[in-house]
Amino acid sequence: MLKVCTVTAALLTVLALTSCAKRYPLTGTVVSVDLAASTVTVKHSEIPGYMKAMTMTFPVKDKAVLRSLSPGDEITADLVVSRPEYRLENIRKKPRPAGNK
C-alpha cells in the first residue's frame, strides 16, 4: 500500500508541475537553425508581460519543424515556460511575399 501511495504522490507532483506551464504568443524572424542541438534562434518582438524584444535561442522538440525553417522565415509560435525549462511549440511560418521565394 505504501508503494502505491508513493507512486500516486509522484504522479500527482508531475501532473502539478506540467500544468503550471505558461504559454506566451511569440512573433519573430528566424536567425539560425541548429538541427544537432534541436534549437532555433529567433529575433522576436516583445512578449507582453514576459520579456522585451531580443534575439534568443529556443529549444524545439519537433525535428521536422526545425528542418522546415530557414533564416529569414517570419514565424509565430507558442513560447511554453515551465521553470526552469522553456521551448517553442506550434511554430507556424508566415507566407513570404510572392517576390521573395
Sequence and secondary structure as in RCSB ss.txt:
>XXXX:A:sequence
MLKVCTVTAALLTVLALTSCAKRYPLTGTVVSVDLAASTVTVKHSEIPGYMKAMTMTFPVKDKAVLRSLSPGDEI
TADLVVSRPEYRLENIRKKPRPAGNK
>XXXX:A:secstr
 HHHHHHHHHHHHHHHHHHT EEEEEEEEEEEEETTTTEEEEEE  BTTTB SEEEEEE S HHHHHH  TT EE
EEEEEEETTEEEEEEEEE    GGG 
